[in-house]
Amino acid sequence: MPQSFRARVLTLPIAAVIILGLVVWKSRQPPQERSASAMVERRAAPKFVGLDSNNQLVKFERYLGRNEILLVFFDGEAGADHDPVLIRVRQRIDELNRRGVKVVGVSAAIPQFNRQAAQRAGPFPFPLLSDPEFYIHGLWGRYDEDQLRTQTGVFWIDRAGAVAWSGKHPLPEANLDRILPPNPSPTETK
């Protein structure tokens, strides 16, 4: 038999063995090691407009489809300068910028309160948008109609402008460490 014929005849069984091996390996992986994002539906992120701390209109749409986005709904009553997620994001902003990630914060606080937080803690390197009428919170499922209050949450929007969904609203990230590793200890930064 010619060598090329033998090679063609053996290719199919070898490919079948490789595929079978991969299927067996994948099926034996524990569920927590499988990608949770592969099991979650992704849809277009809801678009909105908000006022930043300088009373300038910001269209969220300008970020969509261009960058990965970290959208943080924070507690406006406590203030942006006291929100643990915003503090962590602020400490990691250089890393996020290197990765091309844009950060946007949203709260029910009016622009003046966000401006005061920046005066107390220094300027925020990303926009803090106001949603005093809870429209943005409602779009993103961050308004609890039973308790009549806003909720915090973090959303990861991919470069295509898609976010994980659950039911009628986007699904907040359950594990911020997946997106933003904990801050290094002081000994690691030396």
Order of alpha helices (4+ residues) and beta strands (2+ residues): alpha-beta-beta-beta-beta-alpha-alpha-beta-alpha-beta-alpha-beta-beta-beta-beta-beta-alpha
